[in-house]
Structure formats: C-alpha cells, structure tokens
C-alpha cells in the first residue's frame, strides 16, 4: 500500500462468512481493526498473521501487505465448511493530511481446491505507469487482468515469473502537424495517479480471485486556482512601485510581462496591467492586450517562469523546477476569450503587414521539459529573440522538450469553456526530468504573435482552475 503522505491510520475490514468476529476473537482480533493503533489484545494476533502494526505503520508512506499468514486459517475453515465462499479484505490507509487510499482484496474458494489469490504489490510507479500483481494457486490456463474501475474493457497483465504479473502502458505513435513523431498512452492501459483499478484472475470464463487498489492523488499546480495575488517591486529611475504578480506572497511560480509603464502611478490614465485578478470574477486571471504609452502594443499574457523589464523591452525566462511524482495525460483548465482582428503590426514582424486585418488567435500551451536553465525570450522595441514553439521542435539550447500540448483559440467564446489539452510525448517512457532541472512551462497569451508586438489590441482572455488529468 502507498499513501500520499505519512500514514496515521491503516484500517482493515474483513467481510467473510467464515472470518467473523467470533472466530477472529479467538486470536484477539475482529473484523474491523486499525493496524496503526492496535489494542494490546490484537498485537499477538497481528504477529502470528505477519501483519505490520504500530510503529511499523505510522509515519510510513509505503507498506508491504499480504495475506499469506491468513491463508492457512482460511483454507482450514473453507475445507471444514465444504462450501463455495467469497472473502473480502478492505484496506484503507489515511495520511496526516487526511488523504486516503483504499484497496480491496477478494478471494473465492471452491471446495477441494487450493485457494487462488491475486493481490496488488503496492509498487505503482506513477511516472512509468507500471505496477505489479502477485498471484498464487492459479491453474495454468488462468490469466491476470486489470482495468480502471468503471471501464468495461479488461487488459491482460504480463506474467514475469514467480507468480508476478506486470501492469504496463501501451504506447501509440503518430505524427503531429509539424511531422514530428509523438506518442501517447493507449486509453485504459497502465496505471495513473488519482485512479482506482480493479484486478482479477480468470480461467474458463470464471473469476477465481479479484480485488482493487487506488493510486496516490498526483501533483498540484501552484496557484492553479488563481486565488493568490501579490505585488512585485519595480525599481524605476527615481521611484519604485508594485507590479501585479500572479502568486500569493512568498511564492514565485507564475509571472506576466506586465509593462511597468502600464502600472506607473505617476502616469495619468495608465492603461493597467497585462495580467491581473479579474475584478468582476475574483479568483480568476484576466489577461488583456494593452497599448503601452499609447503607442506600443503588448499582448495579455501569463506564464510559468519569470519576467524582467529593462529599457524598452523585457525578458521572459520560461520554466520552473517542479516536483513531478506522476505522469499526466493532459492539462485541464477553464477559459473564456474575446478574439478580434489584428490591428497592430510590430515593426520587427516580417509578416506583420500581411497579417494586419486578419483574424487574430490566442494560445494556451503546456510543455514538460528537462532544462538545465530557463529558456529566455527577449521582446520589445528591438527584434525579438529566443522564440520557441513546443509543437514544432523537440529541444532548445537548454535541453529537451519531453512533451507538449496546445490550444489555439481563433474565435470569441460565449462564456467559460472547460478545456482539456492532451499531452503528446516526444520522449520515450523512461525519460523523466531531473529533479533539479526546470521542467514545467505553461503559457497563455491573448495574441499568438505577441512576441513580435503583432495582434489585436482589444483581445482578452480569462483563465482559471489549472490542474492535471491522469
């Protein structure tokens, strides 16, 4: 069993026609027990059955648990009863944050046979999307299968010897619009975070043993609900003021290319920030195109990284170190957008004159990267440098792009849109960002050619509720 955090409780509930409170009471046990906090009368029984308890449970995050110590007693009772019977062992661990993970072990007994069993080994790797099932007393023709709970299609686990069966994802290949090879995990295969899986041993159309387990909840995106806002000091030539900062105080994850001219309190009728908390819908982010000093177009934007303004331009440093524990399938969020025609063409945009008057497009993209440092894009009155598009390249100078997803928004929306952006992987299944590297980028922009200062000056975009789909 694996818990999201340190275990504070480990409950076991036994649902069996033979292992009832009366029978278990002979060993000081009962049908409902907490292995983390046993009563004195239970300790001898736990030791006899080989169950972990007390300090061997509390404070742990991963525990091995098997029923091998129960099997002789259960087999004896089943043979004495001489009737077919079903037995369930419901395991629930709770951590210090009151998060819980459950697994159910199911056993079926037929008189005159050794009791078949199949169990989850508690070893899910939520980045590799693998796990192990262990089985015993199965006939030669039996297969071990698994599926996400609620799904109708079962997948065969692969026998790897010694009664062990491996759950693994099936990768499918394709090509994106840039003709690059991309890969995704076939739906229903492998194990992912925040999910419950059923497993079973089957022979001749009959289920011999079964159970289920739940995986850890996965990773959160800092300030993904856009509820935290603070200020970031900008030092001018003679005075300083706070720029709107899309993070709670003390956190540095999101940023925006908020031009200080737009929030300078000494400028009368300053246009206001490129990104701020939506005054009409608190706890959401509002991105809006602006005209700095009334003459220079800047798109509304929000991204994972850092921004520094200097002279008449700014540097976006894309990427943050992120503690990946689980591979996501997609990025989810909600957005609403107003997208007009291009009315501003940057002087350094080689396509600017041709694009003026055309429909503008807004963009949201996500990239899983493995960079030794942040990737810089410089934009402003000078020709922009460092532009990158994860949908058309597999690496930049700082390192590889492991996966990407994007949503292009070419028209205005009628209210909020629930959005799921699938991830497409350039990297193979074994690739994972180094823990110390910059490994996550999310970017939202009201104009897709904003680096060139080209776009619609009245575009707006609201975004909220960023999270992962597993």
C-alpha positions as CSV (number, residue, x, y, z in Angstrom):
1,X,0.0,0.0,0.0
2,X,1.2,3.5,-0.8
3,X,-0.2,6.7,0.9
4,X,0.2,10.3,-0.4
5,X,1.9,11.3,2.9
6,X,2.9,9.8,6.2
7,X,0.4,7.2,7.4
8,X,-1.6,7.9,10.5
9,X,-4.2,5.1,10.2
10,X,-4.3,1.7,8.4
11,X,-7.7,0.2,8.6
12,X,-8.6,-3.4,7.6
13,X,-12.1,-4.6,7.4
14,X,-12.8,-8.3,6.8
15,X,-16.0,-9.3,5.1
16,X,-16.2,-13.1,5.2
17,X,-18.8,-15.7,6.1
18,X,-16.2,-17.6,8.0
19,X,-13.8,-15.0,9.4
20,X,-16.4,-13.3,11.6
21,X,-15.9,-11.5,15.0
22,X,-16.4,-14.7,16.9
23,X,-13.8,-16.7,15.0
24,X,-11.3,-13.9,14.9
25,X,-11.9,-13.1,18.6
26,X,-10.2,-16.4,19.5
27,X,-7.0,-14.7,18.4
28,X,-7.9,-11.3,20.0
29,X,-8.9,-9.9,16.6
30,X,-12.1,-8.6,15.0
31,X,-13.5,-7.8,11.6
32,X,-12.6,-4.1,11.8
33,X,-9.1,-3.1,13.0
34,X,-6.6,-0.3,12.8
35,X,-3.1,-1.7,12.2
36,X,-1.5,1.7,13.1
37,X,-3.2,1.8,16.5
38,X,-3.7,-1.8,17.8
39,X,-5.2,-2.7,21.1
40,X,-3.0,-4.8,23.4
41,X,-5.1,-7.9,22.7
42,X,-4.5,-7.6,18.9
43,X,-0.7,-7.5,18.9
44,X,-0.1,-11.2,19.3
45,X,-2.6,-12.0,16.5
46,X,-1.0,-9.4,14.2
47,X,2.4,-11.0,14.8
48,X,1.0,-14.5,14.2
49,X,-0.5,-13.4,10.9
50,X,2.5,-11.4,9.8
51,X,0.7,-8.1,9.7
52,X,2.7,-4.8,10.2
53,X,1.4,-2.7,13.1
54,X,2.1,0.2,15.4
55,X,5.4,2.0,14.7
56,X,6.0,-0.2,11.6
57,X,2.9,1.5,10.1
58,X,2.7,5.0,11.5
59,X,4.9,7.6,9.6
60,X,5.5,5.3,6.7
61,X,4.4,6.1,3.1
62,X,4.7,2.7,1.5
63,X,3.9,-0.7,3.2
64,X,4.0,-4.3,2.0
65,X,0.9,-6.2,3.0
66,X,0.0,-9.7,2.0
67,X,-2.4,-12.4,3.2
68,X,0.0,-15.3,3.3
69,X,-0.4,-15.5,7.1
70,X,-4.2,-15.7,6.9
71,X,-4.3,-18.3,4.1
72,X,-3.7,-21.5,6.3
73,X,-6.5,-20.5,8.7
74,X,-8.9,-19.5,5.9
75,X,-8.1,-22.7,3.9
76,X,-8.8,-24.8,7.0
77,X,-12.1,-23.1,7.6
78,X,-13.1,-23.3,4.0
79,X,-12.4,-27.0,3.8
80,X,-14.2,-27.7,7.0
81,X,-17.2,-25.8,5.7
82,X,-17.1,-27.6,2.4
83,X,-19.0,-24.9,0.5
84,X,-18.0,-22.3,-2.1
85,X,-17.5,-18.9,-0.4
86,X,-16.2,-15.3,-1.1
87,X,-14.0,-13.3,1.2
88,X,-13.0,-9.6,1.0
89,X,-10.3,-7.7,2.8
90,X,-10.8,-3.9,2.5
91,X,-7.6,-1.9,3.3
92,X,-7.6,1.8,3.8
93,X,-4.6,4.0,4.7
94,X,-5.0,7.6,5.8
95,X,-2.2,10.1,5.9
96,X,-1.5,13.2,8.1
97,X,-3.4,15.4,5.6
98,X,-6.5,13.1,5.9
99,X,-6.0,11.8,2.4
100,X,-6.9,8.2,2.0
101,X,-6.1,5.4,-0.4
102,X,-8.0,2.1,-0.4
103,X,-7.6,-1.4,-1.9
104,X,-9.8,-4.4,-1.7
105,X,-8.5,-8.0,-1.9
106,X,-11.2,-10.6,-2.9
107,X,-10.8,-14.3,-2.6
108,X,-13.1,-17.0,-3.9
109,X,-13.0,-20.6,-2.6
110,X,-14.3,-23.8,-4.2
111,X,-14.2,-27.0,-2.1
112,X,-11.4,-29.4,-2.7
113,X,-9.1,-26.8,-4.3
114,X,-6.2,-24.7,-3.1
115,X,-7.4,-21.2,-2.6
116,X,-6.5,-18.9,-5.6
117,X,-5.3,-15.5,-4.8
118,X,-4.2,-12.3,-6.5
119,X,-3.0,-9.1,-4.8
120,X,-1.6,-5.7,-5.6
121,X,2.1,-5.5,-4.6
122,X,1.8,-1.8,-3.6
123,X,4.6,-0.7,-6.0
124,X,2.9,1.6,-8.5
125,X,5.3,3.8,-10.4
126,X,3.1,6.7,-11.5
127,X,5.6,8.2,-13.9
128,X,6.4,4.9,-15.6
129,X,2.7,3.9,-15.2
130,X,3.5,0.4,-14.0
131,X,2.5,-1.8,-11.1
132,X,2.8,-5.5,-10.0
133,X,0.2,-8.0,-9.1
134,X,1.1,-11.2,-7.3
135,X,-0.9,-14.4,-7.7
136,X,-0.8,-17.9,-6.2
137,X,-2.6,-21.2,-6.7
138,X,-3.8,-20.4,-10.2
139,X,-4.4,-23.0,-12.8
140,X,-2.1,-23.0,-15.9
141,X,-4.8,-21.5,-18.1
142,X,-5.6,-18.6,-15.9
143,X,-4.9,-15.0,-16.9
144,X,-4.5,-12.0,-14.7
145,X,-6.3,-8.8,-15.8
146,X,-6.8,-5.2,-14.8
147,X,-8.8,-2.2,-15.7
148,X,-9.6,1.3,-14.5
149,X,-12.7,1.0,-12.2
150,X,-15.9,1.6,-14.2
151,X,-14.3,0.6,-17.5
152,X,-15.7,-2.5,-19.4
153,X,-12.5,-3.5,-21.2
154,X,-10.0,-5.6,-19.3
155,X,-6.3,-5.7,-20.1
156,X,-4.1,-8.7,-19.6
157,X,-1.2,-8.2,-17.2
158,X,2.1,-9.8,-18.4
159,X,3.5,-12.8,-16.5
160,X,7.1,-12.1,-15.4
161,X,7.7,-15.2,-13.3
162,X,7.5,-16.2,-9.6
163,X,3.7,-15.6,-9.6
164,X,4.1,-11.9,-10.6
165,X,2.3,-10.1,-13.3
166,X,3.2,-6.7,-14.6
167,X,0.8,-3.9,-15.5
168,X,2.4,-1.6,-18.1
169,X,1.2,1.1,-20.5
170,X,0.9,0.6,-24.3
171,X,2.4,3.5,-26.2
172,X,0.9,4.5,-29.5
173,X,2.9,6.6,-32.1
174,X,1.7,9.2,-34.6
175,X,2.8,12.4,-36.2
176,X,1.8,16.0,-35.4
177,X,1.2,18.9,-37.8
178,X,5.0,19.6,-37.9
179,X,5.6,15.9,-39.0
180,X,7.3,15.1,-35.7
181,X,6.9,11.7,-34.1
182,X,4.7,12.0,-31.0
183,X,3.5,9.3,-28.6
184,X,0.5,8.8,-26.2
185,X,-0.5,6.1,-23.9
186,X,-3.3,3.9,-25.2
187,X,-6.5,4.6,-23.2
188,X,-7.1,2.1,-20.5
189,X,-3.6,0.8,-20.2
190,X,-1.0,1.4,-17.4
191,X,-1.7,2.9,-14.1
192,X,-2.1,6.6,-13.4
193,X,-2.5,8.9,-10.4
194,X,-5.8,9.7,-8.8
195,X,-7.4,6.5,-10.1
196,X,-8.9,3.2,-8.8
197,X,-8.1,-0.1,-10.5
198,X,-9.7,-3.5,-10.4
199,X,-7.8,-6.7,-11.0
200,X,-8.8,-10.4,-11.3
201,X,-7.6,-13.8,-12.1
202,X,-9.8,-15.6,-14.7
203,X,-9.9,-19.1,-16.1
204,X,-12.6,-20.6,-18.3
205,X,-14.7,-17.5,-18.0
206,X,-14.8,-17.8,-14.2
207,X,-13.3,-15.2,-11.9
208,X,-11.1,-17.0,-9.4
209,X,-9.9,-14.1,-7.3
210,X,-10.2,-10.3,-7.6
211,X,-9.5,-7.0,-5.8
212,X,-8.9,-3.3,-6.3
213,X,-6.5,-0.6,-5.3
214,X,-6.3,3.2,-5.5
215,X,-3.3,5.3,-6.5
216,X,-2.0,8.5,-5.0
217,X,-3.6,11.8,-5.9
218,X,-0.8,13.1,-8.1
219,X,0.6,16.6,-8.4
220,X,-0.9,20.1,-7.8
221,X,-0.1,23.2,-9.9
222,X,0.8,26.1,-7.5
223,X,-1.8,28.8,-7.5
224,X,-3.6,26.8,-10.2
225,X,-6.9,28.2,-8.9
226,X,-5.7,31.8,-9.5
227,X,-6.8,32.7,-6.0
228,X,-3.4,34.2,-4.8
229,X,-2.2,37.6,-5.9
230,X,0.5,39.9,-4.6
231,X,2.9,42.6,-5.8
232,X,6.4,42.5,-7.3
233,X,8.5,45.7,-6.8
234,X,9.7,47.5,-9.9
235,X,12.5,50.0,-9.4
236,X,12.3,53.0,-11.7
237,X,14.9,55.7,-12.2
238,X,13.7,57.8,-9.3
239,X,10.9,55.8,-7.7
240,X,9.5,52.3,-7.3
241,X,6.1,50.7,-7.4
242,X,4.5,47.3,-7.3
243,X,3.6,45.4,-10.4
244,X,0.7,43.0,-10.2
245,X,2.1,39.5,-9.5
246,X,0.0,36.3,-10.1
247,X,1.2,34.5,-7.0
248,X,0.4,34.6,-3.3
249,X,3.0,36.4,-1.2
250,X,6.2,34.5,-0.9
251,X,5.6,32.3,-4.0
252,X,7.4,32.6,-7.3
253,X,5.8,30.3,-9.9
254,X,3.7,32.3,-12.4
255,X,4.6,35.7,-13.9
256,X,3.5,38.1,-16.6
257,X,5.2,40.6,-18.9
258,X,3.4,43.4,-17.1
259,X,4.9,46.5,-18.6
260,X,5.8,49.0,-15.7
261,X,4.5,51.9,-17.8
262,X,1.1,50.3,-17.7
263,X,1.0,50.4,-13.8
264,X,3.1,53.5,-13.2
265,X,1.1,55.6,-10.6
266,X,2.8,58.7,-11.9
267,X,1.3,58.3,-15.4
268,X,-2.1,59.7,-15.7
269,X,-4.7,57.3,-17.0
270,X,-2.2,54.4,-17.2
271,X,-3.7,51.6,-19.2
272,X,-3.4,49.0,-16.4
273,X,-1.7,45.6,-16.2
274,X,-1.5,42.9,-18.9
275,X,-2.5,40.3,-16.3
276,X,-4.4,40.8,-13.1
277,X,-7.1,39.3,-10.9
278,X,-10.4,39.7,-12.7
279,X,-12.2,42.5,-10.8
280,X,-15.6,41.1,-11.9
281,X,-14.8,37.4,-11.0
282,X,-12.4,37.2,-8.1
283,X,-10.1,34.2,-8.0
284,X,-9.7,34.2,-11.8
285,X,-6.9,35.7,-14.0
286,X,-7.7,38.4,-16.6
287,X,-5.3,38.8,-19.5
288,X,-5.8,41.8,-21.8
289,X,-4.0,43.4,-24.7
290,X,-2.7,46.9,-24.0
291,X,-1.1,49.9,-25.7
292,X,1.9,51.0,-23.6
293,X,2.3,54.8,-23.6
294,X,-0.5,54.7,-26.2
295,X,1.9,53.7,-29.0
296,X,3.4,50.2,-28.4
297,X,1.2,47.1,-28.4
298,X,1.7,44.4,-25.7
299,X,-0.4,41.2,-25.5
300,X,-2.0,40.0,-22.3
301,X,0.0,37.1,-21.0
302,X,0.5,34.7,-18.1
303,X,3.2,32.0,-17.9
304,X,5.2,29.7,-15.6
305,X,8.6,31.5,-15.3
306,X,10.0,34.9,-14.5
307,X,9.9,38.3,-16.2
308,X,12.4,41.2,-16.1
309,X,11.7,44.6,-17.8
310,X,14.7,46.7,-18.9
311,X,14.9,49.7,-21.2
312,X,12.1,49.4,-23.8
313,X,11.8,45.6,-23.7
314,X,11.6,42.6,-21.4
315,X,13.0,39.1,-21.0
316,X,10.7,36.2,-20.3
317,X,12.5,33.3,-18.6
318,X,10.3,30.3,-19.2
319,X,10.2,27.3,-16.9
320,X,10.2,26.4,-13.2
321,X,11.6,23.5,-11.2
322,X,8.6,21.2,-10.5
323,X,8.4,18.1,-8.3
324,X,6.9,15.5,-10.7
325,X,5.6,12.4,-9.0
326,X,3.1,11.3,-11.7
327,X,2.9,11.4,-15.5
328,X,-0.2,13.4,-16.6
329,X,-2.3,12.7,-19.6
330,X,-3.4,16.3,-20.1
331,X,-3.7,19.8,-18.7
332,X,-7.1,21.0,-17.7
333,X,-8.3,24.5,-17.1
334,X,-11.2,26.8,-18.0
335,X,-11.0,29.9,-20.1
336,X,-13.1,32.5,-21.9
337,X,-11.8,34.8,-24.6
338,X,-12.6,37.7,-26.8
339,X,-10.6,37.5,-30.0
340,X,-10.7,40.2,-32.7
341,X,-8.9,41.1,-35.9
342,X,-5.3,42.1,-35.9
343,X,-5.0,45.9,-35.7
344,X,-1.3,46.2,-34.6
345,X,1.7,45.0,-36.6
346,X,5.1,45.0,-34.9
347,X,7.8,46.9,-36.8
348,X,10.1,43.8,-36.5
349,X,7.5,41.3,-37.6
350,X,8.4,40.1,-41.1
351,X,4.7,39.0,-41.6
352,X,3.1,41.9,-39.8
353,X,1.9,43.9,-42.8
354,X,0.3,40.8,-44.3
355,X,-1.4,39.8,-41.1
356,X,-3.0,43.1,-40.3
357,X,-6.7,42.9,-40.7
358,X,-6.7,39.1,-40.4
359,X,-8.4,37.2,-37.6
360,X,-6.1,37.1,-34.5
361,X,-5.5,33.9,-32.5
362,X,-4.9,33.4,-28.8
363,X,-2.9,30.5,-27.4
364,X,-2.5,28.3,-24.4
365,X,0.3,25.7,-24.3
366,X,2.0,23.4,-21.8
367,X,5.4,21.7,-22.0
368,X,7.2,19.2,-19.9
369,X,10.8,20.0,-20.3
370,X,14.2,18.9,-18.9
371,X,16.3,22.1,-19.0
372,X,19.5,22.9,-17.1
373,X,18.4,26.6,-17.0
374,X,15.4,28.7,-18.0
375,X,14.8,29.5,-21.7
376,X,14.8,33.2,-22.4
377,X,12.7,35.1,-24.9
378,X,13.5,38.8,-25.4
379,X,10.9,41.1,-26.9
380,X,10.2,44.8,-27.2
381,X,11.2,47.6,-29.5
382,X,14.1,45.5,-30.8
383,X,13.7,42.4,-32.9
384,X,12.6,39.5,-30.7
385,X,15.0,36.6,-29.9
386,X,14.6,33.1,-28.4
387,X,11.1,32.4,-29.8
388,X,10.2,28.7,-29.4
389,X,7.1,26.6,-30.1
390,X,7.0,23.1,-28.4
391,X,4.6,21.9,-31.2
392,X,7.3,22.3,-33.8
393,X,10.6,21.5,-32.0
394,X,11.8,18.8,-29.7
395,X,14.5,20.7,-27.9
396,X,16.1,24.1,-27.3
397,X,19.6,25.0,-26.3
398,X,18.8,24.5,-22.6
399,X,17.6,20.9,-23.1
400,X,14.9,18.6,-24.5
401,X,11.2,19.2,-24.7
402,X,9.7,15.9,-23.4
403,X,6.0,16.6,-24.1
404,X,3.7,19.4,-25.1
405,X,0.0,20.3,-25.6
406,X,-1.6,23.4,-27.0
407,X,-5.0,25.1,-27.6
408,X,-5.3,27.7,-30.3
409,X,-8.3,30.0,-29.8
410,X,-9.4,31.5,-33.1
411,X,-12.8,33.0,-32.1
412,X,-14.5,34.5,-29.1
413,X,-16.3,32.3,-26.6
414,X,-19.7,32.5,-25.2
415,X,-18.8,32.4,-21.5
416,X,-16.4,29.9,-19.8
417,X,-15.1,26.9,-21.7
418,X,-14.0,23.7,-19.8
419,X,-10.7,22.8,-21.6
420,X,-8.6,19.6,-21.7
421,X,-5.3,19.9,-23.5
422,X,-3.8,16.4,-24.2
423,X,-0.1,15.9,-23.8
424,X,1.9,14.5,-26.7
425,X,5.2,13.0,-25.8
426,X,8.4,13.3,-27.8
427,X,10.4,11.4,-25.2
428,X,10.3,7.6,-24.5
429,X,8.7,6.1,-21.5
430,X,11.9,6.1,-19.4
431,X,12.6,9.8,-19.8
432,X,11.8,11.9,-16.7
433,X,13.0,15.5,-15.9
434,X,16.0,15.6,-13.5
435,X,14.7,16.8,-10.0
436,X,16.9,19.9,-10.1
437,X,16.1,20.9,-13.7
438,X,13.5,23.4,-15.0
439,X,10.7,21.0,-16.0
440,X,7.4,22.7,-16.5
441,X,6.1,25.5,-18.7
442,X,2.5,26.8,-19.1
443,X,1.9,29.8,-21.2
444,X,-1.2,31.8,-22.0
445,X,-1.3,34.7,-24.5
446,X,-4.1,36.8,-26.0
447,X,-2.2,37.1,-29.3
448,X,-0.1,34.2,-30.7
449,X,2.4,36.6,-32.4
450,X,2.7,38.8,-29.4
451,X,6.5,38.4,-29.2
452,X,6.5,40.4,-32.5
453,X,4.1,43.0,-30.9
454,X,1.5,41.9,-33.5
455,X,-2.1,41.2,-32.6
456,X,-5.5,42.6,-31.6
457,X,-5.2,45.4,-29.0
458,X,-8.6,44.6,-27.5
459,X,-8.3,40.9,-27.0
460,X,-9.0,39.5,-23.6
461,X,-8.6,36.1,-22.0
462,X,-9.7,34.8,-18.6
463,X,-8.2,31.6,-17.2
464,X,-8.7,29.6,-14.0
465,X,-8.5,26.2,-12.4
466,X,-5.3,24.7,-13.8
467,X,-4.8,21.1,-13.0
468,X,-3.7,17.7,-14.3
469,X,-5.7,15.0,-15.9
470,X,-4.5,11.5,-15.1
